[in-house]
Amino acid sequence: MSEIAILVPCYNEALTIAKVIEDFRVELPKAKIYVYDNNSTDDTANIAKAHDAIVKREYRQGKGNVVRSMFRDIDADIYVMIDGDDTYPANFVHAMIEPIIKENIDMVIGDRHSNGTYKDENKRQLHNFGNNLVKNLINTLFVSKLEDIMTGYRVFNKKFVKNFPINSDGFEIETEMSLHALDKKFMIKEIPIEYRDRPEGSESKLNTLSDGFKVLKTILWVFKDYKPLLFFSFGAIFFFIMSLLVGIPVLHEFVTTEYISKIPSAILAVGLMLIAILSLFSGVILDTIVKHYRENYNLSLLHWIEIHDKRK
């Protein structure tokens, strides 16, 4: 029988953590429930202990740091990650675990958007706009059709958890998970779930502007690192066009008069063209490096699978 670990990253969730623990204990009575307290200033840790959860402390602030420690420390066959704010109903966990067991799916995403409950419950319009922006950018970049990139309700198999190099420190961790799974060709499945807004008195830890900026920064970083040829090609095209705009009047003057009076413009045009060429060649070189990295990652993953299968 598969060992299931329920992972609950927490920061100041004293109002809701008891209900989250008890709801999952009803649904999965044999699962181990881990609550990682991220320097809470309220009674989150003590309440979790009182409800017989395994409580650990992560002193580095940020959800990404918490998830990194969880993935490193906890050994299980199936991992259920859920926020401690009671916004995700526990009863959907069975539908989310089933594809991991029966379909060999690596990551199951709890999709809040397909049935419209996130839009109805979440009154922060900037959050809705930000979610759609990130979703559309990633789906365009990876030619995918994911509906919910940033949900905090996910289920993973051991292969994904133990081979995911987490770089994010904060709330952009969910975005990084989706990007990593898409880039490394892990099997992904979305299960529509219901979403409910935080209960009265519970405050969101998200800052719409700063966390939205971090997510966009993560996308640009992944764009640069995983799709460098496309990323630097955009730069090359931009500088090429700028070079033409500056240089065409200079060329026209030279053709008609056999003389160049706009020396600064000529120098600028040549400089912009050199930047365009360097940008294009940088993209080609980095794209080759990234392809080699993917090959090495796949070989390492195969090696991990072989060792893991021998231990069973």
Backbone hydrogen bonds, N-H to C=O, Kabsch-Sander energy under -0.5 kcal/mol:
donor,donor_aa,acceptor,acceptor_aa,energy
4,I,2,S,-0.5
5,A,78,I,-2.7
6,I,32,K,-3.2
7,L,5,A,-0.6
7,L,80,V,-3.8
8,V,6,I,-0.5
8,V,34,Y,-2.6
10,C,36,Y,-2.5
16,T,13,E,-1.0
17,I,13,E,-2.6
20,V,16,T,-2.0
21,I,17,I,-2.3
22,E,18,A,-2.5
23,D,19,K,-2.7
24,F,20,V,-1.9
25,R,21,I,-2.0
26,V,22,E,-1.8
27,E,23,D,-1.6
28,L,24,F,-3.2
31,A,28,L,-1.5
32,K,4,I,-2.1
34,Y,6,I,-3.2
34,Y,32,K,-0.6
35,V,33,I,-0.5
35,V,54,I,-2.7
36,Y,8,V,-1.7
36,Y,34,Y,-0.6
37,D,35,V,-0.7
37,D,56,K,-3.0
38,N,10,C,-2.9
39,N,37,D,-0.9
47,I,43,D,-2.3
48,A,44,T,-2.3
49,K,45,A,-2.4
50,A,46,N,-2.2
51,H,47,I,-1.1
52,D,49,K,-1.9
53,A,48,A,-2.3
54,I,33,I,-3.1
55,V,53,A,-0.8
56,K,35,V,-2.5
58,E,37,D,-2.4
59,Y,57,R,-0.6
61,Q,59,Y,-0.6
64,G,169,D,-0.9
65,N,169,D,-1.8
66,V,62,G,-1.7
67,V,63,K,-2.8
68,R,64,G,-2.2
69,S,65,N,-1.9
70,M,66,V,-2.4
71,F,67,V,-2.7
72,R,68,R,-1.8
73,D,69,S,-2.7
74,I,70,M,-2.3
76,A,74,I,-0.5
77,D,3,E,-2.2
78,I,3,E,-2.2
79,Y,156,F,-2.5
80,V,5,A,-3.1
81,M,79,Y,-0.6
81,M,154,R,-3.2
82,I,7,L,-2.6
82,I,80,V,-0.5
84,G,9,P,-0.9
86,D,83,D,-0.6
92,F,89,P,-1.0
93,V,90,A,-2.1
94,H,91,N,-0.6
96,M,92,F,-1.4
97,I,93,V,-2.1
98,E,94,H,-1.9
100,I,97,I,-0.8
101,I,97,I,-1.6
102,K,98,E,-3.0
103,E,99,P,-1.5
105,I,99,P,-1.8
106,D,187,M,-1.4
107,M,187,M,-2.1
108,V,155,V,-3.1
109,I,189,K,-2.8
110,G,153,Y,-2.5
111,D,109,I,-1.0
111,D,191,I,-2.2
112,R,110,G,-0.7
116,G,113,H,-1.3
118,Y,112,R,-1.6
120,D,116,G,-1.8
121,E,117,T,-2.7
122,N,118,Y,-2.7
123,K,121,E,-0.8
125,Q,123,K,-1.2
127,H,124,R,-0.9
128,N,124,R,-1.6
129,F,125,Q,-2.6
130,G,126,L,-2.6
131,N,127,H,-2.7
132,N,128,N,-2.1
133,L,129,F,-2.3
134,V,130,G,-2.6
135,K,131,N,-2.5
136,N,132,N,-2.6
137,L,133,L,-2.3
138,I,134,V,-2.5
139,N,135,K,-2.6
140,T,136,N,-2.0
141,L,137,L,-2.3
142,F,138,I,-2.7
143,V,139,N,-0.7
144,S,139,N,-1.5
154,R,81,M,-2.0
154,R,152,G,-0.7
155,V,108,V,-2.2
156,F,79,Y,-2.7
157,N,106,D,-1.9
158,K,77,D,-1.0
161,V,157,N,-1.8
162,K,158,K,-2.5
163,N,160,F,-1.0
164,F,161,V,-0.9
166,I,164,F,-1.2
173,I,170,G,-1.4
174,E,171,F,-0.8
176,E,172,E,-2.1
177,M,173,I,-2.3
178,S,174,E,-2.0
179,L,175,T,-2.5
180,H,176,E,-2.9
181,A,177,M,-2.4
182,L,178,S,-2.2
183,D,179,L,-2.7
184,K,180,H,-2.5
185,K,182,L,-0.9
186,F,181,A,-2.1
189,K,107,M,-2.0
191,I,109,I,-2.9
193,I,111,D,-2.8
196,R,87,T,-2.2
202,S,199,P,-2.1
208,T,206,L,-0.6
211,D,207,N,-2.7
212,G,207,N,-0.7
212,G,208,T,-1.1
213,F,209,L,-2.3
214,K,210,S,-1.9
215,V,211,D,-2.1
216,L,212,G,-2.3
217,K,213,F,-2.4
218,T,214,K,-2.2
219,I,215,V,-2.1
220,L,216,L,-2.4
221,W,217,K,-2.3
222,V,218,T,-2.8
223,F,219,I,-3.0
224,K,220,L,-2.6
225,D,221,W,-2.5
226,Y,222,V,-3.5
227,K,222,V,-0.6
227,K,223,F,-1.7
231,F,227,K,-2.4
232,F,228,P,-3.0
233,S,229,L,-1.5
234,F,230,L,-1.6
235,G,231,F,-1.2
236,A,232,F,-2.5
237,I,233,S,-2.8
238,F,234,F,-2.3
239,F,235,G,-2.5
240,F,236,A,-2.3
241,I,237,I,-2.5
242,M,238,F,-2.4
243,S,239,F,-2.2
244,L,240,F,-2.1
245,L,241,I,-2.6
246,V,242,M,-2.1
247,G,243,S,-2.9
248,I,244,L,-2.8
250,V,246,V,-0.5
251,L,247,G,-2.7
252,H,248,I,-2.8
253,E,249,P,-2.2
254,F,250,V,-2.2
255,V,251,L,-2.6
256,T,252,H,-2.1
257,T,253,E,-2.5
258,E,254,F,-2.2
259,Y,253,E,-0.6
261,S,259,Y,-0.5
263,I,261,S,-1.4
266,A,262,K,-2.1
267,I,263,I,-2.5
268,L,264,P,-2.5
269,A,265,S,-2.5
270,V,266,A,-2.1
271,G,267,I,-2.4
272,L,268,L,-2.6
273,M,269,A,-2.1
274,L,270,V,-2.3
275,I,271,G,-2.1
276,A,272,L,-2.1
277,I,273,M,-2.2
278,L,274,L,-2.7
279,S,275,I,-2.6
280,L,276,A,-2.2
281,F,277,I,-2.4
282,S,278,L,-2.4
283,G,279,S,-2.1
284,V,280,L,-2.0
285,I,281,F,-2.5
286,L,282,S,-2.8
287,D,283,G,-2.2
288,T,284,V,-1.6
289,I,285,I,-1.9
290,V,286,L,-2.7
291,K,287,D,-2.0
292,H,288,T,-1.9
293,Y,289,I,-2.3
294,R,290,V,-2.6
295,E,291,K,-2.0
296,N,292,H,-2.4
297,Y,293,Y,-2.9
298,N,294,R,-2.6
299,L,295,E,-2.1
300,S,296,N,-2.5
301,L,297,Y,-2.7
302,L,298,N,-2.3
303,H,299,L,-2.2
304,W,300,S,-2.4
305,I,301,L,-2.5
306,E,302,L,-2.4
307,I,303,H,-2.3
308,H,304,W,-2.8
309,D,305,I,-2.6
310,K,306,E,-1.6
311,R,307,I,-1.2
312,K,308,H,-0.7
312,K,309,D,-0.5
